[in-house]
Amino acid sequence: MNVEERPGYYYKQVAKTFGSYVSIFDGTTKYEIGKTLHQSAKPSHEGGYYVYASLEEAIFADIPRKKGGMFIAPRTVLQVLCWGTRIDYDNGKIAFEYLKPVADMGFPTGYLSTKAGKQEAKAYLVGTKRVYRPITSKVLENSKRIDREETKRLEEEVKNAELKLLQLRKFSYLKDCLLYTSDAADDLLCVDLGGRRILKK
């Protein structure tokens, strides 16, 4: 255990739902960009905010499933500033006393919380020389482009469905009118409301 008085940049994997950042583990702790959080960091996982020194470590961090948590929620990685009491654990995990989110770094497209999904994401992020490629502007912009195209396609489907519904309503109205007025064209006074011809004597 030691104390870092000067803030340093680290990375934390969180759940992202409806634009909000929430702890995957407990499902209640919320994070906001620019807002400082404090929790005493204690040994044996008794407190503190858990982060990683690199973006890649945060992406592939193994977060245990807990009842009430957000294990199956969409995820992202926050770049955070951390300082205060520091406790280092195995696998690169670090607990800090103070944490301040500063940026949303995104997540690899197609990431899953399974070993197979992690291998697929790692194959995308790591080249043949095992050099890490940050998931910044290019990956995020491609993901946004796909979302925009999907949104546009869905809007077109809704528009076409509304036009078809409007046409069906107009056709149904005209059909009803024709059925009622077909016999009335000969002699309006000789047809009752049921469309039956009344014979004059």
VENGIVEN-V605651 format. One record per backbone hydrogen bond with DSSP energy under -0.5 kcal/mol. CO is the residue of the C=O (numbers start at 0). NH is the residue of the N-H. Records with the same first field share a line. If there is no record, write none. Layout:
# VENGIVEN-V605651
CO = NH + NH
This chain:
# VENGIVEN-V605651
1 = 85
2 = 4
3 = 83
7 = 81
9 = 79
10 = 51
11 = 77
13 = 75
14 = 21
16 = 19
19 = 16 + 21
20 = 30
21 = 14
22 = 26
23 = 69
28 = 22
30 = 20
31 = 34
33 = 35
34 = 100
36 = 98
39 = 41
41 = 45 + 46
42 = 45
46 = 41
47 = 49
48 = 95
50 = 93
51 = 10
53 = 57
54 = 58
55 = 59
57 = 60
60 = 62
61 = 63
65 = 68
69 = 72
73 = 15
75 = 13
76 = 104 + 105
77 = 11 + 79
78 = 101 + 102
79 = 9
80 = 99
81 = 7
82 = 97
83 = 3
84 = 96
85 = 1
86 = 94
88 = 91
89 = 92
92 = 88
93 = 50
94 = 86
95 = 48
96 = 38
97 = 82
98 = 36
99 = 80
100 = 33
102 = 78 + 104
105 = 76
107 = 110
113 = 117
114 = 118
115 = 119
116 = 120
117 = 121
118 = 122
119 = 123
120 = 124
121 = 125
124 = 132
126 = 129
129 = 131
130 = 126
131 = 133
133 = 135
135 = 139
136 = 140
137 = 141
138 = 142
139 = 143
140 = 144
141 = 145
142 = 146
143 = 147
144 = 148
145 = 149
146 = 150
147 = 151
148 = 152
149 = 153
150 = 154
151 = 155
152 = 156
153 = 157
154 = 158
155 = 159
156 = 160
157 = 161
158 = 162
159 = 163
160 = 164
161 = 165
162 = 166
163 = 167
164 = 168
165 = 169
166 = 170
167 = 171
168 = 172
169 = 173
170 = 174
171 = 175
172 = 176
173 = 177
174 = 178
175 = 179
176 = 180
177 = 181
180 = 184
182 = 185 + 186
186 = 189
187 = 190
189 = 197
191 = 194
195 = 191
196 = 198
